[in-house]
Amino acid sequence: MSQLDKVFPQQGFAISGREEDHWPEWVFVEAASPNMRAVEGVIRELAHSTVPVLLIGERGTGKWTTARRIHQDGGRVKGQFYTINCREITSAILAPEVCKEGVTIYLDEIGDLSNECQERLLKLLSKPQNDGSAHNDLRVICGSSRDLESEVRAGAFREDLYYQLSGVCLRIPPLRQRKEDVPHLTAFFLEQYGRVFHRSVTGLSAATQKLFCEYSWPGNLDELETAARTIVAVGDESVAMTGLRSMLARPDGKVNGGKTSLKEAARAASREAEKALILKVLTRTRWNRRRAAQELQISYKALLYKLKQIGYGEYEAS
């Protein structure tokens, strides 16, 4: 393993941008929406060049996946693809070793790069090779959920670096503007998590499909993935939706008058789904808590604790 591999481990495929070893690489969901089809057309054009690309889009829209697809479609599949989280790096990580043949670097949330790192990156990209030429085979793709032009005007981001990185600026539409893709993405996530949890989910009910298609998905693909994962993990769509429906029924993405984060919504949905599943099993076992604990594959003490959490701690076993 090279030093570069230790610093920037090669990423596995995940449509939402997370590393998931259980998902195969080079699997992409073809778009059905006109908005995303237009983006895919640009991707095909960009793939066969090394022009820097700046991907702009809300969090969770799939900027990482778009970068990975540009890398693959350009025939650089044998080269390395590195993801660098700009919130966490230091200038020491931006070493000249990055600039080697066939490498694609994806700089995630480039707007969070510190001033020191911005200067180091600019020097790195401008530094000529031994033969005096530029690093023509280095592919740099950046992603940002912030308006970098505004950051430049405010003096928070270097103007010279911005122009160096934004050879082409490609905007990734949020999921609410590509509703035609929701059924296909949902099916993809259900299939992938079915493999993870060793469960087969052939499809969703008409009511759930309608809810999914009408919801605005403020968390974009990340939120859709969370919903699909919850359904598969619980193993019962009706039980899972008991928890998820309270989250998905709000088209404005607000809870109790304020904005909710994806993690908070996912935790709330998980708690509600767990409560519904526990009560369902207890009803089936006629409130025999020891049998219910066995079916839920948790300890008896754990079940008692969870019952206390949800307000059923005083119920006696039959």
C-alpha positions in Angstrom: 0.0 0.0 0.0 1.4 3.4 -1.0 1.5 6.4 1.4 -1.2 8.0 -0.7 -3.4 4.9 -0.2 -3.0 5.3 3.6 -3.9 8.9 3.5 -6.8 8.7 1.0 -8.2 5.1 1.0 -10.0 4.3 -2.2 -13.7 4.7 -1.8 -16.3 1.9 -2.3 -19.4 2.7 -4.2 -22.4 4.3 -2.5 -25.0 6.2 -4.4 -25.4 8.7 -1.6 -21.7 9.3 -1.3 -21.0 7.0 1.7 -18.5 4.2 1.6 -20.3 0.8 1.6 -18.2 -2.2 1.1 -21.2 -4.4 0.6 -22.3 -2.6 -2.5 -20.6 -3.4 -5.8 -18.6 -0.7 -7.5 -19.6 0.9 -10.8 -23.4 0.5 -10.2 -25.4 3.5 -11.1 -29.1 4.2 -11.3 -30.0 5.7 -14.7 -32.1 8.8 -14.4 -35.7 8.9 -15.5 -36.3 12.6 -14.9 -35.5 15.2 -17.6 -33.5 17.3 -15.1 -31.2 14.5 -14.2 -31.0 13.2 -17.8 -29.6 16.6 -18.8 -27.0 16.3 -16.1 -26.1 12.8 -17.3 -25.6 14.2 -20.8 -23.1 16.7 -19.5 -21.4 13.9 -17.5 -20.8 11.9 -20.7 -19.2 15.0 -22.3 -17.0 15.8 -19.3 -15.8 12.2 -18.8 -13.4 12.3 -21.7 -11.4 15.3 -20.6 -9.4 16.4 -17.6 -11.1 19.8 -17.2 -11.7 20.6 -13.6 -15.4 20.2 -12.6 -17.2 22.0 -9.8 -20.4 20.2 -8.7 -22.9 22.4 -6.9 -25.9 20.9 -5.1 -27.7 20.5 -1.8 -26.3 18.0 0.7 -27.3 14.4 -0.2 -28.0 15.1 -3.9 -25.3 12.7 -5.2 -22.3 14.9 -5.9 -19.9 12.2 -4.9 -21.6 9.6 -7.1 -21.5 12.1 -10.0 -17.8 12.6 -9.5 -17.3 8.8 -9.4 -19.3 8.4 -12.6 -17.2 11.0 -14.4 -14.1 9.1 -13.4 -15.4 5.8 -14.6 -17.0 6.9 -17.9 -13.8 8.6 -18.9 -12.0 5.3 -19.1 -10.0 6.0 -15.9 -11.5 3.0 -14.2 -8.1 1.5 -13.6 -6.8 4.7 -12.0 -7.3 5.7 -8.4 -10.3 7.6 -7.2 -9.7 9.5 -3.9 -12.2 11.4 -1.8 -10.9 14.2 0.4 -13.1 15.7 3.0 -12.2 19.3 3.0 -13.5 19.8 6.5 -10.9 17.5 8.0 -7.7 17.9 6.0 -4.6 19.9 6.8 -2.1 21.4 4.3 0.3 18.5 4.9 -2.2 16.1 3.4 -2.1 18.0 0.1 1.2 16.4 -1.0 2.7 16.4 -4.5 2.3 12.6 -4.5 -1.4 13.1 -5.3 -0.4 14.2 -8.8 0.2 10.9 -10.4 -1.0 9.2 -13.6 -4.7 8.3 -13.8 -5.7 9.8 -10.4 -9.0 11.5 -9.9 -9.4 13.5 -6.7 -12.8 14.5 -5.4 -12.7 17.4 -3.0 -15.8 17.2 -0.9 -17.3 20.5 0.4 -14.5 22.5 -1.1 -15.9 25.7 0.5 -14.8 24.4 3.9 -11.2 24.3 2.9 -9.0 26.5 5.2 -7.1 29.5 3.9 -3.8 27.6 4.3 -5.1 24.6 2.5 -6.5 26.8 -0.3 -3.1 28.3 -0.9 -1.4 24.8 -0.8 -4.0 23.4 -3.2 -3.5 26.3 -5.6 0.3 25.7 -5.6 -0.2 22.0 -6.1 -2.4 22.4 -9.1 -0.2 25.1 -10.6 3.1 23.3 -10.1 4.6 22.0 -13.3 6.0 18.5 -13.7 9.7 17.7 -14.3 9.2 18.2 -18.1 7.7 21.6 -17.5 4.2 20.6 -18.4 1.1 20.9 -16.2 -0.4 17.9 -14.5 -2.6 17.1 -17.5 -3.5 13.6 -16.3 -4.7 14.7 -12.8 -8.5 14.9 -12.6 -9.8 17.3 -10.0 -13.5 17.3 -9.2 -15.0 19.5 -6.4 -18.3 19.4 -4.7 -20.0 22.1 -2.7 -23.4 22.7 -1.1 -22.6 26.4 -0.7 -22.6 29.2 -3.3 -18.9 29.6 -3.9 -19.3 32.7 -6.0 -20.8 34.4 -2.9 -17.9 33.0 -0.8 -15.5 34.6 -3.3 -17.2 38.0 -3.1 -17.2 37.8 0.7 -13.5 37.0 0.7 -14.0 33.6 2.3 -12.7 31.7 -0.8 -9.7 32.5 -3.0 -10.9 33.9 -6.4 -7.8 32.5 -8.2 -8.5 29.0 -6.8 -12.2 29.2 -7.6 -11.4 29.8 -11.3 -8.8 27.1 -11.2 -11.3 24.6 -10.0 -14.5 25.6 -11.8 -13.6 24.8 -15.4 -17.1 23.5 -15.7 -19.8 24.2 -13.1 -22.4 21.5 -13.0 -25.5 21.9 -10.8 -27.0 18.7 -9.4 -30.8 19.0 -8.9 -32.4 18.2 -5.6 -34.6 15.1 -5.4 -37.8 17.3 -5.2 -37.0 18.4 -8.7 -36.5 14.9 -10.1 -39.5 13.0 -8.6 -39.5 10.6 -11.6 -36.3 9.1 -10.2 -37.8 8.3 -6.7 -39.3 4.9 -7.6 -36.1 3.7 -9.3 -33.9 5.0 -6.5 -36.2 3.4 -3.9 -36.0 0.1 -5.7 -32.2 0.3 -5.8 -31.9 1.0 -2.1 -34.4 -1.8 -1.2 -32.4 -4.3 -3.3 -29.1 -3.3 -1.9 -30.2 -3.3 1.8 -32.0 -6.6 1.1 -28.6 -8.1 0.5 -27.2 -6.5 3.6 -29.9 -7.7 5.9 -30.5 -10.9 3.9 -34.2 -10.0 3.3 -36.2 -9.9 0.1 -38.3 -6.7 -0.4 -40.0 -7.0 -3.8 -41.7 -3.6 -3.6 -43.7 -1.1 -1.6 -47.4 -0.7 -1.1 -49.3 1.8 -3.3 -49.8 4.0 -0.3 -46.1 4.1 0.5 -45.2 4.7 -3.1 -47.6 7.6 -3.3 -46.2 9.1 -0.1 -42.6 8.7 -1.3 -43.4 10.4 -4.7 -45.3 13.3 -3.0 -42.7 14.0 -0.3 -40.2 16.8 -0.9 -37.2 14.9 0.5 -35.3 17.8 2.1 -32.5 15.4 2.9 -32.4 14.2 -0.8 -30.9 10.8 -1.6 -29.5 10.4 2.0 -33.0 10.7 3.4 -34.5 8.4 0.8 -31.8 5.8 1.6 -32.5 6.1 5.3 -36.2 5.4 4.7 -35.5 2.4 2.5 -32.9 1.0 5.0 -35.4 1.4 7.9 -38.1 -0.6 5.9 -35.7 -3.4 5.1 -34.1 -3.5 8.6 -37.5 -3.7 10.4 -38.7 -6.4 8.0 -42.3 -5.2 8.0 -43.3 -2.2 5.8 -46.4 -1.4 7.8 -44.4 -1.4 11.1 -41.6 0.7 9.6 -44.0 3.2 8.1 -45.5 3.8 11.5 -42.3 5.5 12.5 -41.5 6.9 9.1 -44.9 8.4 8.2 -44.6 11.1 10.9 -41.3 12.2 9.2 -42.4 11.9 5.6 -45.8 13.4 6.0 -44.3 16.9 6.3 -43.6 18.3 2.8 -41.9 21.3 4.3 -39.4 19.2 6.1 -40.2 20.8 9.4 -41.0 19.3 12.8 -42.5 21.3 15.7 -42.2 24.6 13.8 -38.4 24.2 13.1 -36.2 22.5 10.6 -35.2 19.0 11.4 -31.9 17.3 10.5 -31.7 14.0 8.7 -30.1 12.3 11.7 -32.8 13.6 14.0 -35.6 12.5 11.7 -33.9 9.1 11.2 -33.6 8.5 14.9 -37.2 9.5 15.5 -38.4 7.2 12.8 -36.2 4.4 14.2 -37.6 4.8 17.7 -41.2 4.8 16.4 -40.6 1.8 14.2 -38.9 -0.1 17.1 -41.9 0.7 19.4 -44.4 -0.5 16.9 -42.5 -3.7 16.3 -42.2 -4.4 20.0 -45.9 -3.9 20.6 -46.7 -6.1 17.5 -44.6 -9.0 18.8 -46.0 -8.6 22.4 -49.6 -8.7 21.0 -48.7 -11.9 19.1 -47.3 -13.5 22.2 -50.1 -12.3 24.3 -47.7 -10.1 26.3 -45.4 -13.0 27.2 -42.3 -10.9 27.5 -39.9 -13.7 27.6 -41.2 -15.2 24.3 -41.3 -11.7 22.8 -37.7 -11.1 23.8 -36.7 -14.4 22.0 -38.6 -13.4 18.9 -37.0 -10.0 18.9 -33.6 -11.6 19.5 -32.8 -9.4 22.5 -32.3 -10.2 26.1 -35.2 -10.2 28.5 -33.6 -7.3 30.5 -33.2 -5.3 27.3 -36.9 -5.8 26.5 -37.9 -4.7 30.0 -35.7 -1.6 29.6 -37.2 -0.8 26.2 -40.8 -1.2 27.6 -40.0 1.2 30.3 -38.7 3.7 27.8 -41.9 3.6 25.8 -44.2 3.8 28.8 -45.2 0.1 29.2 -42.9 -0.8 32.1 -45.8 -1.7 34.4 -47.3 -4.3 32.2 -47.0 -7.8 33.5 -46.3 -10.9 31.4 -49.1 -13.4 30.9 
